[in-house]
């Protein structure tokens, strides 16, 4: 089933978050962009206010499926595709930072750089409005319309991104970059995203990471979820409830170093 034709509410391809993995120049003929998928993403961006978002700051609570009776605290910040998540829970403190140069995780004061497959395509997981914006600014990224599927009992448009780089002979880059966005068929809100979670030393060892979004509220013109739930290989990992969300507050670049 193809989606109906849509009239784009705005053109948002002028946003400034343009990057090419490892400085590679894409082959234009290899990159394809399904017009239906692009129109759906445009409608999503207009509905959710994605192009208006420069940075975000959010505070909330996080409950791990491993420790369901213990509640931790999370501070999440983003600026363009850059991400910083600080979590304090029963296991201690952790900080995840991702930017154009890679990603790192600091556990209880010990910092470790993350492998390429976990850092090459940073996306603010808790700002789903940007899921309809960021990857379209990456010139080497193909986008396809997969179809309509059920998400949490409601029909949703399924859109898939993959990077098409000239030296990706084994399709590893295509897998590492793979990103799925699911838009509610009625509201065009992002209800789910999906990526691969890779083992640190073997990209063929991977599982599906799914993130579900609900309880949207308007924050300074952007629709932001106040409830986010994540699953790994179909098993619940964590549940986040945000109590404070701010948009365009001037988050410093230094937060993502």
Secondary structure, DSSP 8 states (H G I E B T S, - for coil): --------S---TT-S----GGG----GGG--B-HHHHHHHHHHHHHHTGGG-SEEEEEEEEEESTTTT-EEEEEEEEETTEEEEEEEETTEEEEEEEETTEEEEEETTEEEE--GGGTSS---TT-GGGGGTGGGGSTTEEEEEEEEEEETTEEEEEEEEEE--TT-TTSHHHHHH-EEEEEETTT--EEEEEEEEEETTEEEEEEEEEEEEEEEEEETTEEEEEEEEEEETTEEEEEEEEEEEEESS---GGGG-
